[in-house]
Amino acid sequence: MSEARGLDIVGLFVESGLRAYGERVTQLSHALQCAALAYRDRADDEVLVAALLHDVGHLVDDHSQTELPDRHHGGSGAAFIRPYVPARIAWLVEHHVIAKRYLCSVDPRYVEQLSPVSQRSYAAQGARLDFEEQLALETQPWFGDAVRLRRWDDAGKSPAAAYPPLMEYRGLLERYFGPQSWGTAVLDGRWP
């Protein structure tokens, strides 16, 4: 991790997180639902932060029209937060995309459970993994966490879900991104 601290994560959610992205929820609602599911499943702090920020790539680099197997929001999101977080968090953010491809490869019925938006991005991101790609992912030390994160990602798209506000994660975000993680959004009233 870099000693340089200070990334206005909340500012990103203020500027871009309140927009919808094809699903029936906003980016912020989806992030908070995923974090709540991770908390419910007793995920440790690193996995919880990864669940909260797994789609940060959508906030910093809109790949909605250009998702490819080697260029997707998981990669851009991981690159964006990597200087501030432990390697595990960045790896999980990057690999939640390939974890979807993995789940669909080992269980073809999983594709049918995806939202229409996720089905389209699954195809654009490369669809099924071949056996060697599956094995390569399965041998990674954080593979199990990536699969859990993917399942929360797919489940965290309900317009009726109840979840804690972003403020509940202030301590965690400040641990990795410093006090600047809250920027001026809360202080100047831009935060709903």
Buried (B, 14 or more C-beta within 10 A) or exposed (E): EEEEBEBBBBBBBBBBBEEEBEBEBBBBBBBBBBBBBBBEEEBEBBBBBBBBBBBBBBBBBEBEEEBEBEEBBBBBBBBBBBBBBBEBBBBBBBBBBBBBBBBBBEEEEBBEBBEEBBBBBBEBBBBBBEEEBBEBBEEEEBBEBBBBBBBBBBEBBBEEBEBEEBEBBBEBBBBBBBEBBBBBBBEEEEBE
